Amino acid sequence: MLLPLLAGPALGFGQSTGTVGNNYTDVLDKGNNIVAFSPRDEGVQGSPLLLAAWTPAAVLLRGNATPKLAAVKYDVVHQQLRVRRAQGDSVVVPIGQLQEFTLTPGEAPRRFVRLGAAGAPDGFAEVLSPGPHLQLLKLWNKEVAQAPASNSSYAAPTTTSAYADRPRYYLRGPQGQLAEVRPKRASLQEALAPYPAAQQALKARKGSLNSEAELRAAVAALDPLVP
């Protein structure tokens, strides 16, 4: 059972108690508007979630200074964060109420921040390279694609709808400006046009730049050259 989170200022995430799965009845305020839960898309195989299992996280709401610890599921298709309550059900936190959140499933926390720039999707992206000047952000985008329903040569050819990963990458500059980039040298060079020193260093940088890992390493190495 999924319960909606009621929007408004009377939210109880501001004071962290340091435990996962706290009682969230304090965030339910009858005087506010109900935020409807987006159900799973009918007939689409796969999951809209980033991770299938409930994952410990630190959730920071807009206007608050202290995150609340909770178990969450991040729906990247509908851009909703589901927070599990102690009763076993959950509330839905719409992205308009979120400042950021950090998944903490193990030793490597995964921080997600809002893109929040003109022309960019209205969603949250994972910080792959957290430099003080340049940040590489990954939007975990999923799109509905057609896939073969059967590989049997005896069956009539049919297709089915399924979620397909279509991640998008963004370079965030020191003033918060965003430029979409691909794991290609030419794409990153174009995005670095406002930073001549970093752009020249990329041109002189050896090695390939054809994967997410290589793009991440390049942005991290170029960050100190951006004023």
DONUMAR-48310 format. One record per residue: x, y, z of N, C-alpha, C in turn. Coordinates in steps of 0.001 Angstrom, whole numbers, padded with zeros to 6 digits, always signed. Layout:
% DONUMAR-48310
XYZXYZXYZ...
This chain:
% DONUMAR-48310
+000846-001192+000000+000000+000000+000000+000875+001232+000000+000586+002177-000868+001360+003402-000954+000479+004569-000574+000938+005365+000380+000206+006543+000790+000872+007767+000222+000095+008788-000228+000701+009999-000771+001271+010865+000334+002335+011603+000008+002874+012599+000913+002122+013892+000663+001667+014544+001698+000894+015759+001560+001837+016933+001497+001727+017731+000416+002669+018813+000190+002415+019942+001167+003450+020787+001351+003272+021956+002183+004406+022129+003145+004393+023199+003950+005511+023509+004809+005604+022660+006054+004508+021993+006477+004519+021271+007741+005061+019873+007564+006299+019767+007060+006913+018459+006833+007874+018141+007963+007937+016863+008335+008725+016492+009494+010082+015917+009192+010683+016242+008044+011981+015693+007711+013121+016519+008312+012835+017679+008859+013899+018617+009207+014744+018201+010380+014245+017341+011273+014998+016964+012456+015308+015489+012383+016559+015162+012108+016963+013777+011937+017136+013093+013284+016636+011872+013403+016817+011101+014623+017907+010063+014462+018445+009929+013244+019556+009025+013026+019166+007580+012861+017903+007280+012616+017483+005905+012413+016758+005780+011095+016815+004571+010527+016140+004308+009266+014762+003743+009552+013760+004211+008781+012416+003675+008930+011649+004287+010081+011839+005591+010349+011107+006250+011420+009630+006375+011061+008808+006685+012071+007386+006906+011851+007199+008236+011139+006539+008224+009974+006400+009430+009170+005010+010052+009282+004244+009683+010342+002919+010268+010470+002998+011764+010699+004152+012292+011161+004272+013723+011404+004319+014525+010103+004542+013888+008947+004590+014631+007696+003230+014691+007022+002242+014011+007575+000916+013981+006960+000057+015081+007566-000304+016057+006779-001057+017215+007232-002339+017304+006408-003496+017179+007054-004769+017162+006330-005077+018481+005632-004388+019562+006013-004675+020849+005408-004000+021068+004072-003221+020115+003596-002477+020285+002358-003044+019410+001243-002576+019669+000043-003072+018935-001122-002412+017570-001233-003186+016576-001632-002663+015228-001790-001891+015127-003101-000726+014505-003053+000080+014257-004237-000183+012826-004674-000756+012654-005851-001135+011321-006314+000093+010498-006665+000016+009206-006425+001093+008288-006771+000954+007842-008222+002039+007870-008971+002015+007419-010366+002205+005903-010410+001211+005150-010886+001342+003690-010913+002302+003229-012004+002676+001988-011917+003529+001386-012932+002834+001432-014287+003592+001752-015336+003005+001864-016667+002442+000516-017111+001204+000522-017527+000517-000705-017919+001171-001314-019154+001473-002607-019086+002003-003325-020231+003473-003128-020508+004194-002421-019641+005626-002189-019845+006419-003106-018922+007313-003883-019494+008132-004795-018706+009305-004050-018086+009815-004629-017001+010924-004005-016301+010416-003091-015204+011311-002337-014626+010966-001493-013493+011360-000046-013740+010536+000909-013297+010912+002313-013399+011880+002748-012302+012201+001837-011387+013031+002176-010237+014521+002105-010573+015301+002973-009928+016750+002899-010072+017275+001621-009438+016848+001315-008218+017210+000101-007504+015929-000566-007025+015833-001870-007196+014599-002581-006866+014370-002668-005359+015435-002780-004575+015304-002970-003134+015236-001634-002399+014610-001651-001233+014653-000471-000371+016093-000187+000012+016496+001073-000138+017889+001452+000060+017985+002554+001107+018896+002423+002096+019053+003504+003080+019521+004784+002407+018996+005915+002881+019314+007194+002255+019188+008323+003269+019840+009445+002937+019681+010689+003672+018916+011640+002759+017721+012041+003167+016827+012842+002340+016756+014264+002898+017084+015233+002052+017052+016635+002466+015965+017360+001696+014962+017861+002415+013866+018586+001788+014247+020047+001580+013588+020676+000646+013825+022090+000364+013485+022925+001598+014372+023863+001921+014162+024724+003066+014678+024168+004369+015144+022917+004365+015674+022297+005574+017191+022240+005526+017813+022184+006686+019274+022121+006775+019771+020748+007195+018890+019921+007753+019283+018611+008270+018539+017518+007525+019238+016528+006988+018550+015441+006272+017888+014465+007226+016929+013747+006711+016240+012692+007443+016701+011350+006893+017045+010420+007756+017461+009097+007324+016240+008216+007107+016235+007503+005987+015075+006686+005639+015479+005624+004638+014601+004662+004425+014760+003684+003348+013909+004162+002178+014490+004208+000979+013809+004810-000160+013892+003920-001395+013018+004242-002358+013106+003729-003721+012944+004926-004647+013845+005052-005624+013820+006199-006530+013236+005777-007868+012079+006351-008211+011406+006100-009486+011929+007130-010491+012818+006710-011392+013441+007657-012321+012525+008006-013493+011529+007160-013757+010608+007432-014862+009609+008514-014466+009018+008377-013288+008002+009326-012842+008589+010398-011928+009899+010341-011683+010581+011320-010840+009894+011476-009485+009885+010363-008743+009339+010352-007400+010261+009557-006485+010323+009978-005249+011091+009262-004241+010102+008662-003251+010096+007343-003134+009213+006661-002209+009972+006426-000901+009381+006817+000203+010008+006684+001513+009211+005684+002343+009889+004658+002839+009205+003623+003613+008971+004086+005047+007794+003797+005544+007461+004126+006919+007635+002894+007805+007653+003130+009124+007828+002028+010072+006683+001033+009990+005487+001513+009561+004326+000631+009466+004428-000344+008305+005380-000138+007402+005553-001028+006263+005036-000457+004967+004225+000625+005031+003777+001269+003799+004770+002381+003458+004416+003274+002552+005364+004307+002152+004645+005582+001763+005389+006674+001755+004882+007949+001274+005680+008336+000047+005086+009177-000791+005737+009614-002022+006165+011074-001871+007443+011334-002064+007963+012697-001996+008162+013200-003417+007375+014152-003896+007561+014695-005241+008849+015509-005319+009417+015610-006497+010718+016254-006636+010687+017724-006269+009516+018362-006347+009445+019768-005993+009729+020041-004533+009626+019022-003684+009890+019182-002258+011303+018750-001870+012041+018210-002832+013370+017689-002532+014469+018701-002849+015442+018789-001959+016648+019560-002245+017723+018644-002820+017951+017533-002159+018848+016489-002654+018659+015258-001795+019231+014131-002232+019235+012929-001410+020474+012115-001741+020908+011326-000768+022109+010510-000923+021790+009074-000560+021977+008171-001502+021807+006749-001235+023065+006235-000546+022873+005457+000524+024016+004962+001294+023936+003449+001459+023981+002701+000345+023845+001249+000443+025096+000550+000968+026243+001219+000937+027493+000599+001370+028534+001658+001663+029786+001373+001283+030875+002294+001574+030954+003445+000582+030215+003376-000518+030278+004421-001537+028926+005123-001654+028707+006228-000924+027441+006960-001026+027223+007488-002445+025962+007576-002845+025601+008071-004172+024701+009286-003991+025240+010458-004316+024517+011717-004100+023760+012119-005359+022507+012561-005173+021661+012997-006280+021236+014443-006027+021430+015290-007041+021066+016703-006938+020142+017059-008087+019352+018110-007883+018417+018532-008916+019166+019269-010024+018812+018991-011272+019477+019662-012385+019180+021156-012357+017912+021505-012295+017512+022881-012033+018099+023935-012945+018106+023732-014238+018591+024733-015185+017658+024781-016384+017588+025932-017016+016720+026098-018178+017118+025127-019285+016129+024443-019837+016388+023505-020918+016744+022106-020473+017016+021913-019187+017368+020588-018675+016121+019877-018168+016101+018553-018166+014955+017829-017623+014727+018187-016160+013479+018132-015732+013146+018441-014356+013296+017179-013525+014516+016879-013128+014769+015660-012389+016059+015738-011611+016421+014608-010996+017624+014525-010190+018673+013683-010899+019918+014091-010749+021028+013405-011403+022078+013030-010366+022744+011909-010614+023790+011449-009705+025084+012217-009964+025749+012624-008887+027015+013340-008996+028132+012315-009166+028683+012226-010377+029760+011273-010644+031121+011853-010309+031287+013149-010550+032550+013831-010250+032213+015093-009462+032468+015103-008139+032013+016198-007279+033042+017310-007107+033685+017726-008188+034710+018761-008081+034153+020093-007620+034976+020947-007031+034512+022264-006577+034211+023221-007724+034726+022946-008939+034508+023841-010082+033653+023179-011161+033976+021942-011492+033225+021181-012491+032625+019948-011843+031381+019673-012202+030727+018455-011748+030192+017697-012958+030404+016385-012951+029801+015530-013962+028576+014879-013345+027409+015102-013962+026154+014591-013447+025578+013563-014411+024962+012529-013856+024352+011478-014668+022865+011397-014373+022056+011665-015384+020611+011521-015265+020252+010090-015652+019744+009336-014686+019401+007943-014935+018055+007869-015652+018087+008145-016919+016879+008203-017730+016479+006804-018222+015184+006536-018200+014659+005287-018759+013545+005640-019731+013563+004974-020879+012541+005192-021891+011902+003864-022272+010670+003931-022741+009969+002725-023186+010412+002393-024603+010919+001187-024791+011387+000739-026104+010722-000580-026456+010735-000887-027739+010170-002150-028216+011260-003205-028278+010961-004384-027735+011920-005482-027725+011225-006759-028175+011971-007722-028762+011356-008991-029173+010783-009724-027973+009571-010234-028113+008930-010970-027023+009388-012419-026991+009882-012939-028117+010317-014332-028172+011432-014483-029195+012421-015290-028857+013529-015567-029770+013362-016898-030499+012227-017529-030295+011990-018831-030916+011727-018669-032402+012361-019513-033208+012164-019467-034659+010820-020067-035052+010148-020755-034092+008875-021399-034405+007690-020489-034097+007918-019469-033313+006819-018582-032928+006746-017392-033874+005560-016873-034032+005387-015689-034863+006098-014510-034207+006762-013691-034999+007505-012568-034417+006572-011573-033730+006859-011310-032469+006082-010341-031693+007046-009434-030938+006547-008301-030511+007364-007377-029728+006625-007014-028451+007357-006519-027488+006789-006085-026233+007446-004783-025813+006768-004024-024976+007319-002766-024477+008104-003021-023195+009266-002411-023085+010106-002592-021907+010900-001317-021652+011244-001104-020393+012073+000036-020042+013510-000210-020511+014090+000802-021142+015486+000720-021589+016250+001890-020990+017433+001615-020492+018268+002665-019909+018766+003609-020996+018539+004892-020810+019010+005930-021725+019636+007068-020898+020767+006782-020242+021365+007807-019375+021834+009017-020162+021789+010168-019512+022265+011416-020096+023242+012061-019115+024276+012691-019655+025332+013272-018831+025344+014788-018993+025636+015476-017886+025675+016934-017901+026929+017417-017182+027526+018452-017731+028663+019112-017102+028141+020384-016442+028322+020484-015138+027875+021677-014398+029084+022536-014073+029021+023815-014454+030113+024743-014222+030036+025408-012861+031004+026263-012545+031077+026873-011213+029920+027812-010897+029229+028321-011902+028078+029197-011683+026750+028446-011804+026822+027124-011896+025617+026313-011985+025117+026065-013389+025812+026595-014407+025377+026394-015788+025590+024942-016207+024667+024432-017035+024706+023038-017464+024950+022932-018956+025700+021908-019345+025898+021569-020754+025824+020058-020868+024955+019560-021738+024869+018117-021926+026100+017622-022672+026668+016525-022220+027870+015959-022836+027665+014471-023070+028456+013923-023977+028486+012491-024239+029903+011989-023978+030063+010698-023751+031413+010160-023557+032220+010183-024855+032439+011390-025364+033215+011627-026572+034104+012851-026339+035311+012794-026844+036232+013906-026644+035693+015204-027235+035132+015140-028450+034626+016346-029101+033485+016965-028302+032632+016133-027713+031512+016645-026937+031992+017375-025694+032954+016804-024975+033471+017456-023778+034234+018729-024136+034983+018704-025238+035705+019898-025666+034738+021054-025937+033626+020757-026558+032638+021798-026838+032058+022368-025544+031776+021489-024572+031221+021939-023299+032209+022767-022495+033515+022579-022751+034554+023302-022019+034930+024623-022679+034191+025047-023674+034507+026289-024382+034631+027496-023451+033811+027625-022390+033958+028784-021497+035217+028732-020624+035948+027616-020660+037115+027438-019799+038321+027071-020668+038974+028057-021276+040035+027802-022270+041171+026929-021746+041598+027141-020501+042716+026350-019970+042353+024874-019892+041143+024587-019422+040701+023198-019334+040505+022604-020717+040005+023403-021648+039793+022918-023004+041116+022550-023673+042131+023397-023500+043447+023108-024072+044071+021883-023424+043875+021722-022131+044418+020558-021436+043753+019276-021928+042469+019344-022246+041782+018167-022766+042333+017802-024144+042605+018808-024971+043152+018532-026295+044510+017836-026205+045281+018191-025168+046606+017597-024996+046570+016286-024207+045426+015964-023633+045304+014772-022797+045349+013512-023656+046173+012562-023270+046302+011316-024014+045269+010298-023545+045102+009284-024366+044162+008228-024024+042804+008448-024652+041969+007425-024586+040648+007487-025196+039651+008147-024248+038515+008522-024804+037428+009095-024014+036122+008608-024635+035845+007332-024401+034690+006696-025039+033772+005977-024056+033975+006193-022762+033160+005506-021772+032834+006458-020632+031875+006050-019812+031525+006865-018652+032714+007026-017715+033453+005950-017475+034598+006010-016567+035658+006978-017081+035899+006962-018382+036904+007866-018958+036423+009316-018938+035137+009528-019163+034577+010872-019080+034686+011396-017651+034390+010550-016712+034463+010941-015294+035893+011298-014900+036849+010488-015334+038252+010746-015004+038743+012050-015631+038301+012324-016848+038720+013545-017530+038189+014778-016821+036929+014760-016431+036330+015918-015739+037036+016151-014408+037337+015082-013674+038027+015221-012404+039422+015813-012580+040120+015410-013644+041476+015894-013890+041471+017367-014341+040430+017792-015036+040357+019145-015569+039790+020154-014568+039158+019672-013528+038512+020562-012563+039439+021642-011992+040692+021338-011609+041548+022383-011042+041899+023493-012032+041680+023297-013329+042026+024311-014320+040893+025299-014578+039767+025098-013887+038620+026001-014070+038593+026999-012920+038579+028301-013220+038579+029297-012145+037253+029340-011399
